[in-house]
């Protein structure tokens, strides 16, 4: 059974500061809306480990993925959370099926 995702804390990226308080219940569909520069991509990058927290916690169920105060940071490739960036599109050398299956196959799923 999937776990709930919690992102609570703060990210500092240069002069940009973002306070997070996001809870996603397993199975829930969530849309992030806001103007350019509001932090939508930063929230997603935080969930997958591409933007570490300055303080707080990212937790999947009972498992912390990023908790600076406890010295916990699970690397992106070790997290059971993924992202597909719209600007990176598809791998041109792979078929549509191979592109769709890429993330699962990279984690050993046939």
Secondary structure as a PSIPRED ss2 file (coil, helix, strand):
# PSIPRED VFORMAT (PSIPRED V4.0)

   1 X C   1.000  0.000  0.000
   2 X C   1.000  0.000  0.000
   3 X C   1.000  0.000  0.000
   4 X C   1.000  0.000  0.000
   5 X E   0.000  0.000  1.000
   6 X E   0.000  0.000  1.000
   7 X E   0.000  0.000  1.000
   8 X E   0.000  0.000  1.000
   9 X E   0.000  0.000  1.000
  10 X E   0.000  0.000  1.000
  11 X E   0.000  0.000  1.000
  12 X E   0.000  0.000  1.000
  13 X E   0.000  0.000  1.000
  14 X C   1.000  0.000  0.000
  15 X C   1.000  0.000  0.000
  16 X E   0.000  0.000  1.000
  17 X E   0.000  0.000  1.000
  18 X E   0.000  0.000  1.000
  19 X E   0.000  0.000  1.000
  20 X E   0.000  0.000  1.000
  21 X E   0.000  0.000  1.000
  22 X E   0.000  0.000  1.000
  23 X E   0.000  0.000  1.000
  24 X E   0.000  0.000  1.000
  25 X C   1.000  0.000  0.000
  26 X C   1.000  0.000  0.000
  27 X C   1.000  0.000  0.000
  28 X C   1.000  0.000  0.000
  29 X C   1.000  0.000  0.000
  30 X C   1.000  0.000  0.000
  31 X C   1.000  0.000  0.000
  32 X C   1.000  0.000  0.000
  33 X C   1.000  0.000  0.000
  34 X C   1.000  0.000  0.000
  35 X C   1.000  0.000  0.000
  36 X C   1.000  0.000  0.000
  37 X C   1.000  0.000  0.000
  38 X C   1.000  0.000  0.000
  39 X C   1.000  0.000  0.000
  40 X H   0.000  1.000  0.000
  41 X H   0.000  1.000  0.000
  42 X H   0.000  1.000  0.000
  43 X H   0.000  1.000  0.000
  44 X H   0.000  1.000  0.000
  45 X H   0.000  1.000  0.000
  46 X H   0.000  1.000  0.000
  47 X H   0.000  1.000  0.000
  48 X H   0.000  1.000  0.000
  49 X C   1.000  0.000  0.000
  50 X C   1.000  0.000  0.000
  51 X C   1.000  0.000  0.000
  52 X C   1.000  0.000  0.000
  53 X C   1.000  0.000  0.000
  54 X C   1.000  0.000  0.000
  55 X E   0.000  0.000  1.000
  56 X E   0.000  0.000  1.000
  57 X E   0.000  0.000  1.000
  58 X E   0.000  0.000  1.000
  59 X E   0.000  0.000  1.000
  60 X E   0.000  0.000  1.000
  61 X C   1.000  0.000  0.000
  62 X C   1.000  0.000  0.000
  63 X E   0.000  0.000  1.000
  64 X E   0.000  0.000  1.000
  65 X E   0.000  0.000  1.000
  66 X E   0.000  0.000  1.000
  67 X E   0.000  0.000  1.000
  68 X H   0.000  1.000  0.000
  69 X H   0.000  1.000  0.000
  70 X H   0.000  1.000  0.000
  71 X C   1.000  0.000  0.000
  72 X E   0.000  0.000  1.000
  73 X E   0.000  0.000  1.000
  74 X C   1.000  0.000  0.000
  75 X C   1.000  0.000  0.000
  76 X H   0.000  1.000  0.000
  77 X H   0.000  1.000  0.000
  78 X H   0.000  1.000  0.000
  79 X C   1.000  0.000  0.000
  80 X C   1.000  0.000  0.000
  81 X C   1.000  0.000  0.000
  82 X C   1.000  0.000  0.000
  83 X C   1.000  0.000  0.000
  84 X C   1.000  0.000  0.000
  85 X C   1.000  0.000  0.000
  86 X C   1.000  0.000  0.000
  87 X C   1.000  0.000  0.000
  88 X C   1.000  0.000  0.000
  89 X C   1.000  0.000  0.000
  90 X C   1.000  0.000  0.000
  91 X C   1.000  0.000  0.000
  92 X C   1.000  0.000  0.000
  93 X C   1.000  0.000  0.000
  94 X C   1.000  0.000  0.000
  95 X C   1.000  0.000  0.000
  96 X H   0.000  1.000  0.000
  97 X H   0.000  1.000  0.000
  98 X H   0.000  1.000  0.000
  99 X H   0.000  1.000  0.000
 100 X H   0.000  1.000  0.000
 101 X H   0.000  1.000  0.000
 102 X H   0.000  1.000  0.000
 103 X H   0.000  1.000  0.000
 104 X H   0.000  1.000  0.000
 105 X H   0.000  1.000  0.000
 106 X H   0.000  1.000  0.000
 107 X C   1.000  0.000  0.000
 108 X C   1.000  0.000  0.000
 109 X C   1.000  0.000  0.000
 110 X C   1.000  0.000  0.000
